[in-house]
Each structure stands twice: as structure tokens, then as C-alpha cells.
Amino acid sequence: MKFDNDLLEEMNVLSCYDLDSLQTGIKVHSDATEAKIAAAARLFEKGLVSQQDGGYLTERGQIAAEHLQHLSGVLQPV
């Protein structure tokens, strides 16, 4: 499996969420890169976030972000 740039950008957006405080959302501003804006919109279309420009994680988004956090932890240098 190879991750394309779109998927990597979506993972970067998901990594911006604070999993310790699910009441805290994010906003991808209009002056962000086109790639980041498009990634947030794709996450919304996939049902992972509540708004096209970020918002809050949905239940499915929370699960995905938790998996991403675990994977990131495993891949960190020892």
C-alpha cells in the first residue's frame, strides 16, 4: 500500500485535532494551502469531520484520528 499526497494531507489535517479535548475543533482558513483546504473538504465528504472547513471530529473521525495517533507513536524513533 502506498499513500498518495491527498491521503497524506488528510492525515495531516486529522493530526491537528486534540484528542484530549474533543470539544475543540479546528478551522482550515481560506488562506491555507489549496491542498489543506481540499483535504478538509474530503474528510467532510467521508464523514470524518462536521464541516467542510474542519469543525469537529465525528465519531468515525475520532476513531480514525486515534488510529493515526497510535500509528504515529509506533513509527516515532526510539
Sequence and secondary structure as in RCSB ss.txt:
>XXXX:A:sequence
MKFDNDLLEEMNVLSCYDLDSLQTGIKVHSDATEAKIAAAARLFEKGLVSQQDGGYLTERGQIAAEHLQHLSGVL
QPV
>XXXX:A:secstr
    HHHHHHHHHHTTS TT TT  EE  TTS HHHHHHHHHHHHTTSEEETTEEEE HHHHHHHHHHHHHHHHH
S  
